[in-house]
Amino acid sequence: MKPIKLLTIDDDPHVCEIIRLYAELEGYEVVAAYDGLQGLELVYDETPDLIILDIMMPEMDGWAVCERIRKDFATPVIMLSGKGESYDKLKGFEIGVDDYVVKPFDSKELMARIRAVLRRTNPSLYHEDIVRMDELVFDMRHLQLTVRGENVGFAPKEIELLYYLASNRNRVFTRQQLLDQVWGFDYDRDPRTVDVHIKRIREKLRACEVSSSIETIRGIGYKYGEGGV
C-alpha cells in the first residue's frame, strides 16, 4: 500500500520542516509549499490525502486556498494558524476546514489530529476495506457491517465506534478519547453521546447473538471484549 501523502502549505520553512520530520516518523509522505498559489498547484499535481494549511501567506491566503480546494476536492484540510479567536475558527469550519490547530502547536498533538481526521474522512487509508473480527465483518469503505453473512442495520457512526473499539480489543478508552478519535477533536457535544451510541450498539449485538460486546469500566470508560455489560 502506498504511503499516505500530506501537503503542508505554510510560508514558514521551519514549520514545514518540523511537520515533515514528525510526519515521516509516522510513515507519511510529505510535500511542502511556501505560498498559497504554489500550494494550490500541488493540490492538483500531487493529489494529497490531507492538507495542512496556514492562513497568513503571500500570493494567496489560506482562506482563499481552502475555498478553491473545496470547489474541486473533498480532501481533508487542517487549518494551522496563529489566529486563535472563535471568529476565525468558525470561519474555517464554515468554508470546509476539517480541523483547526492554533500556533504554536504541539507536534505530537498535530499528528494525533491528522490521524483522527483521516480515520473520520477516509478510514480505508488506515486499514483494509474489508476487516473480519470474530463474527463481525466490517466494510469500512461503504460503512456496512455483517454478522455471519447477514447485513446488520448499524448507523455509520455506530460502525466507526464499534470498529475503533474492536480493533483495540481489551484496551480501555474514556468517553473523551472516543469522542476525539471517532467524532473528531473539535466535536463539542456532550460526552454522553458516546453512552447513547454504545447502548444502541450493545442492543444490536445482542440481537445478533454476538459473543463479544462492549464492557463498561466503571469510573473510566469502555472497552471491547468478551461478554460486556
Backbone hydrogen bonds in HBPLUS format (Angstrom, degrees):
<---DONOR---> <-ACCEPTOR-->    atom                        ^
c    i                          cat <-CA-CA->   ^        H-A-AA   ^      H-
h    n   atom  resd res      DA  || num        DHA   H-A  angle D-A-AA Bond
n    s   type  num  typ     dist DA aas  dist angle  dist       angle   num
A0029-GLU N   A0004-ILE O   2.85 MM  25  6.02 168.4  1.86 153.7 157.7     1
A0049-ASP N   A0005-LYS O   2.79 MM  44  5.28 151.6  1.87 139.3 148.7     2
A0006-LEU N   A0029-GLU O   2.75 MM  23  6.12 164.1  1.77 165.3 169.0     3
A0031-VAL N   A0006-LEU O   2.97 MM  25  6.39 157.4  2.02 159.7 166.8     4
A0007-LEU N   A0050-LEU O   2.97 MM  43  6.39 154.1  2.04 155.2 163.5     5
A0052-ILE N   A0007-LEU O   2.79 MM  45  6.14 164.5  1.81 158.7 163.3     6
A0008-THR N   A0031-VAL O   2.93 MM  23  6.37 163.0  1.96 156.6 160.2     7
A0033-ALA N   A0008-THR O   2.80 MM  25  6.24 150.5  1.89 162.3 169.3     8
A0009-ILE N   A0052-ILE O   2.81 MM  43  6.14 167.1  1.82 173.9 175.0     9
A0054-ASP N   A0009-ILE O   2.91 MM  45  6.11 159.0  1.96 174.0 176.2    10
A0010-ASP N   A0033-ALA O   3.01 MM  23  6.42 154.7  2.08 162.6 156.5    11
A0015-VAL N   A0012-ASP O   3.08 MM   3  5.46 121.2  2.44 108.2 121.3    12
A0016-CYS N   A0012-ASP O   3.20 MM   4  6.59 162.3  2.24 154.0 159.0    13
A0017-GLU N   A0013-PRO O   2.89 MM   4  6.07 152.8  1.96 147.4 154.8    14
A0018-ILE N   A0014-HIS O   2.97 MM   4  6.21 160.8  2.01 151.7 156.2    15
A0019-ILE N   A0015-VAL O   3.04 MM   4  6.26 168.4  2.05 154.6 157.5    16
A0020-ARG N   A0016-CYS O   2.93 MM   4  6.10 156.6  1.98 143.1 150.4    17
A0021-LEU N   A0017-GLU O   2.93 MM   4  6.16 164.2  1.95 154.6 157.5    18
A0022-TYR N   A0018-ILE O   3.16 MM   4  6.40 173.1  2.16 156.3 157.2    19
A0023-ALA N   A0019-ILE O   2.80 MM   4  5.81 160.3  1.84 152.8 159.6    20
A0024-GLU N   A0020-ARG O   2.86 MM   4  5.89 159.9  1.90 151.8 156.3    21
A0025-LEU N   A0021-LEU O   3.29 MM   4  6.48 144.5  2.43 137.3 146.0    22
A0026-GLU N   A0023-ALA O   2.98 MM   3  5.06 133.7  2.20  96.8 110.1    23
A0028-TYR N   A0023-ALA O   3.05 MM   5  5.44 161.7  2.08 147.3 141.4    24
A0027-GLY N   A0024-GLU O   3.02 MM   3  4.89 155.3  2.08  98.2 105.8    25
A0039-GLY N   A0035-ASP O   2.98 MM   4  6.13 156.7  2.03 151.1 158.6    26
A0036-GLY N   A0058-PRO O   3.40 MM  22  6.60 157.4  2.46 174.5 170.5    27
A0040-LEU N   A0036-GLY O   2.92 MM   4  6.14 154.0  1.99 146.8 153.1    28
A0041-GLU N   A0037-LEU O   3.05 MM   4  6.34 155.3  2.11 147.9 154.2    29
A0042-LEU N   A0038-GLN O   3.04 MM   4  6.36 154.1  2.11 147.9 154.6    30
A0043-VAL N   A0039-GLY O   2.99 MM   4  6.33 138.5  2.17 144.1 155.8    31
A0045-ASP N   A0041-GLU O   2.92 MM   4  6.19 155.3  1.99 146.5 154.7    32
A0046-GLU N   A0042-LEU O   2.74 MM   4  5.32 164.1  1.77 140.5 145.5    33
A0047-THR N   A0043-VAL O   3.25 MM   4  5.32 137.6  2.44 120.6 129.2    34
A0051-ILE N   A0076-PRO O   2.96 MM  25  6.31 159.7  2.00 154.7 161.4    35
A0078-ILE N   A0051-ILE O   2.80 MM  27  6.20 164.1  1.83 165.5 171.1    36
A0053-LEU N   A0078-ILE O   2.85 MM  25  6.11 161.0  1.89 153.0 159.5    37
A0080-LEU N   A0053-LEU O   2.70 MM  27  5.58 167.1  1.72 140.1 142.2    38
A0062-GLY N   A0055-ILE O   2.71 MM   7  3.92 169.0  1.72 124.4 128.3    39
A0060-MET N   A0058-PRO O   2.73 MM   2  5.59 145.4  1.85 104.2  93.9    40
A0065-VAL N   A0061-ASP O   3.02 MM   4  6.32 159.7  2.07 152.9 159.5    41
A0066-CYS N   A0062-GLY O   2.90 MM   4  6.01 165.5  1.92 150.2 153.6    42
A0067-GLU N   A0063-TRP O   3.03 MM   4  6.29 161.0  2.07 150.8 156.1    43
A0068-ARG N   A0064-ALA O   3.03 MM   4  6.25 155.0  2.09 147.5 153.8    44
A0069-ILE N   A0065-VAL O   2.89 MM   4  6.16 159.3  1.93 152.7 159.0    45
A0070-ARG N   A0066-CYS O   2.94 MM   4  6.16 162.7  1.97 154.2 157.9    46
A0071-LYS N   A0068-ARG O   3.17 MM   3  5.35 147.4  2.29 102.0 111.5    47
A0072-ASP N   A0069-ILE O   3.05 MM   3  5.72 147.3  2.16 117.5 125.3    48
A0073-PHE N   A0069-ILE O   2.74 MM   4  5.57 154.8  1.80 165.1 172.2    49
A0098-ASP N   A0077-VAL O   2.81 MM  21  5.39 153.7  1.88 149.7 158.6    50
A0079-MET N   A0099-ASP O   2.90 MM  20  6.26 159.5  1.95 154.8 149.0    51
A0101-VAL N   A0079-MET O   2.75 MM  22  6.07 173.3  1.76 173.9 174.3    52
A0081-SER N   A0101-VAL O   3.00 MM  20  6.50 159.6  2.05 160.6 167.1    53
A0103-LYS N   A0081-SER O   2.66 MM  22  5.44 156.3  1.71 126.2 132.2    54
A0088-ASP N   A0085-GLU O   3.10 MM   3  5.48 119.5  2.48 105.3 118.4    55
A0089-LYS N   A0085-GLU O   3.19 MM   4  6.58 160.4  2.23 153.6 159.1    56
A0090-LEU N   A0086-SER O   2.87 MM   4  6.08 168.5  1.89 159.0 161.8    57
A0091-LYS N   A0087-TYR O   2.93 MM   4  6.12 157.1  1.98 147.0 153.8    58
A0092-GLY N   A0088-ASP O   2.94 MM   4  6.15 155.3  2.00 145.0 151.7    59
A0093-PHE N   A0089-LYS O   3.01 MM   4  6.38 162.3  2.05 156.0 159.0    60
A0094-GLU N   A0090-LEU O   2.93 MM   4  6.08 150.5  2.01 147.2 155.9    61
A0095-ILE N   A0091-LYS O   3.12 MM   4  6.40 141.9  2.27 146.8 155.1    62
A0097-VAL N   A0092-GLY O   2.93 MM   5  5.27 161.7  1.96 143.3 140.8    63
A0096-GLY N   A0093-PHE O   3.24 MM   3  5.14 158.3  2.29  98.2 104.5    64
A0109-GLU N   A0106-ASP O   3.09 MM   3  5.30 117.8  2.49 100.6 115.7    65
A0110-LEU N   A0106-ASP O   2.96 MM   4  6.29 156.5  2.02 154.6 162.0    66
A0111-MET N   A0107-SER O   3.03 MM   4  6.32 154.6  2.10 144.7 150.8    67
A0112-ALA N   A0108-LYS O   3.03 MM   4  6.30 151.1  2.12 142.0 149.9    68
A0113-ARG N   A0109-GLU O   2.87 MM   4  6.18 153.6  1.94 151.5 158.9    69
A0114-ILE N   A0110-LEU O   2.90 MM   4  6.17 152.3  1.97 148.7 156.5    70
A0115-ARG N   A0111-MET O   3.01 MM   4  6.30 162.4  2.04 148.5 152.3    71
A0116-ALA N   A0112-ALA O   2.95 MM   4  6.20 161.0  1.99 147.7 153.2    72
A0117-VAL N   A0113-ARG O   2.91 MM   4  6.08 164.4  1.93 152.8 156.3    73
A0118-LEU N   A0114-ILE O   2.98 MM   4  6.14 165.3  2.00 153.7 157.9    74
A0119-ARG N   A0115-ARG O   2.89 MM   4  6.08 161.3  1.93 152.3 157.7    75
A0120-ARG N   A0116-ALA O   3.01 MM   4  6.13 151.7  2.09 142.9 150.8    76
A0121-THR N   A0117-VAL O   2.86 MM   4  5.98 156.9  1.91 152.0 158.0    77
A0122-ASN N   A0118-LEU O   2.76 MM   4  5.31 154.3  1.83 142.0 148.8    78
A0125-LEU N   A0122-ASN O   3.06 MM   3  5.99 167.8  2.08 129.0 132.3    79
A0126-TYR N   A0123-PRO O   3.01 MM   3  5.61 151.8  2.09 116.7 124.0    80
A0140-MET N   A0129-ASP O   2.83 MM  11  5.23 145.5  1.94 160.0 160.0    81
A0131-VAL N   A0138-PHE O   2.87 MM   7  5.07 159.4  1.91 145.8 152.8    82
A0138-PHE N   A0131-VAL O   2.74 MM   7  5.07 162.2  1.77 161.0 158.4    83
A0133-MET N   A0136-LEU O   2.76 MM   3  5.09 170.2  1.77 155.9 158.9    84
A0136-LEU N   A0133-MET O   2.88 MM   3  5.09 148.4  1.98 137.7 132.6    85
A0148-ARG N   A0135-GLU O   3.35 MM  13  5.69 152.8  2.43 149.5 151.4    86
A0137-VAL N   A0146-THR O   2.90 MM   9  5.22 149.8  1.99 158.6 161.5    87
A0146-THR N   A0137-VAL O   3.01 MM   9  5.22 161.2  2.05 144.5 150.6    88
A0139-ASP N   A0144-GLN O   2.84 MM   5  5.06 170.7  1.85 160.8 158.3    89
A0143-LEU N   A0139-ASP O   2.74 MM   4  5.49 109.7  2.23 136.1 156.0    90
A0144-GLN N   A0139-ASP O   2.99 MM   5  5.06 154.5  2.05 135.5 143.3    91
A0152-VAL N   A0145-LEU O   2.89 MM   7  5.74 169.9  1.90 165.5 162.2    92
A0147-VAL N   A0150-GLU O   2.83 MM   3  5.23 153.6  1.90 146.5 148.5    93
A0150-GLU N   A0147-VAL O   3.00 MM   3  5.23 167.4  2.02 115.7 117.9    94
A0154-PHE N   A0152-VAL O   2.90 MM   2  5.82 136.2  2.10 107.4  94.3    95
A0158-GLU N   A0155-ALA O   2.99 MM   3  5.17 120.5  2.36 103.8 119.4    96
A0159-ILE N   A0155-ALA O   3.01 MM   4  6.36 152.8  2.08 156.9 165.4    97
A0160-GLU N   A0156-PRO O   2.98 MM   4  6.31 159.9  2.02 151.6 156.9    98
A0161-LEU N   A0157-LYS O   2.95 MM   4  6.08 160.6  1.98 146.0 151.1    99
A0162-LEU N   A0158-GLU O   2.90 MM   4  6.01 167.2  1.91 149.1 153.1   100
A0163-TYR N   A0159-ILE O   2.80 MM   4  5.87 161.5  1.83 150.3 156.3   101
A0164-TYR N   A0160-GLU O   2.98 MM   4  6.12 158.3  2.03 142.9 148.9   102
A0165-LEU N   A0161-LEU O   3.06 MM   4  6.31 165.7  2.08 153.1 156.3   103
A0166-ALA N   A0162-LEU O   2.80 MM   4  5.89 169.3  1.81 156.2 160.0   104
A0167-SER N   A0163-TYR O   2.85 MM   4  5.84 151.0  1.93 147.9 154.7   105
A0168-ASN N   A0165-LEU O   3.07 MM   3  5.19 150.4  2.17 102.1 111.4   106
A0171-ARG N   A0168-ASN O   3.00 MM   3  5.67 150.2  2.09 145.4 146.0   107
A0170-ASN N   A0224-TYR O   2.84 MM  54  5.49 159.5  1.88 154.8 161.4   108
A0173-PHE N   A0222-TYR O   2.83 MM  49  5.46 162.0  1.86 155.5 160.4   109
A0222-TYR N   A0173-PHE O   2.87 MM  49  5.46 155.5  1.93 155.4 158.6   110
A0178-LEU N   A0174-THR O   3.12 MM   4  6.42 156.7  2.18 148.3 154.2   111
A0179-LEU N   A0175-ARG O   2.88 MM   4  6.20 155.5  1.94 151.3 158.7   112
A0180-ASP N   A0176-GLN O   2.91 MM   4  6.11 163.7  1.93 152.2 156.0   113
A0181-GLN N   A0177-GLN O   2.99 MM   4  6.16 162.4  2.02 148.8 153.0   114
A0182-VAL N   A0178-LEU O   2.89 MM   4  5.72 159.8  1.93 149.2 154.5   115
A0183-TRP N   A0179-LEU O   2.90 MM   4  5.01 137.0  2.08 123.5 137.1   116
A0184-GLY N   A0179-LEU O   2.88 MM   5  6.25 133.9  2.10 151.6 160.8   117
A0187-TYR N   A0184-GLY O   3.15 MM   3  5.53 162.2  2.18 118.9 119.7   118
A0193-THR N   A0190-ASP O   2.86 MM   3  5.79 165.9  1.88 130.3 133.4   119
A0194-VAL N   A0191-PRO O   3.03 MM   3  5.88 151.4  2.12 122.1 126.1   120
A0195-ASP N   A0192-ARG O   2.98 MM   3  4.94 113.5  2.43  93.7 109.5   121
A0196-VAL N   A0192-ARG O   3.13 MM   4  6.53 156.4  2.19 153.0 157.8   122
A0197-HIS N   A0193-THR O   3.14 MM   4  6.45 163.8  2.17 152.5 156.0   123
A0198-ILE N   A0194-VAL O   2.91 MM   4  6.12 162.0  1.94 156.7 162.0   124
A0199-LYS N   A0195-ASP O   2.93 MM   4  6.11 155.2  1.99 149.3 155.8   125
A0200-ARG N   A0196-VAL O   3.19 MM   4  6.49 159.3  2.23 147.7 152.3   126
A0201-ILE N   A0197-HIS O   2.93 MM   4  6.20 159.2  1.97 150.0 156.2   127
A0202-ARG N   A0198-ILE O   2.91 MM   4  6.08 167.4  1.93 154.4 156.9   128
A0203-GLU N   A0199-LYS O   3.12 MM   4  6.35 162.6  2.15 147.9 152.3   129
A0204-LYS N   A0200-ARG O   3.09 MM   4  6.34 157.4  2.14 149.9 155.4   130
A0205-LEU N   A0201-ILE O   2.87 MM   4  6.13 156.0  1.93 154.9 162.3   131
A0206-ARG N   A0202-ARG O   2.87 MM   4  6.07 160.6  1.91 154.5 159.5   132
A0207-ALA N   A0203-GLU O   3.06 MM   4  6.23 155.9  2.12 141.2 147.9   133
A0208-CYS N   A0204-LYS O   3.11 MM   4  6.31 137.7  2.30 137.2 147.6   134
A0208-CYS N   A0205-LEU O   3.18 MM   3  5.10 127.1  2.48  92.0 105.6   135
A0210-VAL N   A0205-LEU O   3.06 MM   5  5.42 174.2  2.06 150.9 152.7   136
A0209-GLU N   A0206-ARG O   2.92 MM   3  4.84 155.4  1.98 102.4 110.3   137
A0227-GLY N   A0211-SER O   3.29 MM  16  6.21 158.3  2.34 144.2 145.9   138
A0213-SER N   A0225-GLY O   2.85 MM  12  5.77 155.1  1.91 167.4 175.6   139
A0225-GLY N   A0213-SER O   2.94 MM  12  5.77 166.6  1.96 176.0 174.9   140
A0215-GLU N   A0223-LYS O   2.65 MM   8  5.30 158.6  1.69 169.2 173.8   141
A0223-LYS N   A0215-GLU O   2.98 MM   8  5.30 148.7  2.08 146.2 154.7   142
A0217-ILE N   A0221-GLY O   2.80 MM   4  5.18 173.0  1.80 142.6 144.1   143
A0220-ILE N   A0217-ILE O   2.91 MM   3  5.55 157.6  1.96 143.6 146.1   144
A0221-GLY N   A0217-ILE O   2.97 MM   4  5.18 143.4  2.11 138.2 148.4   145
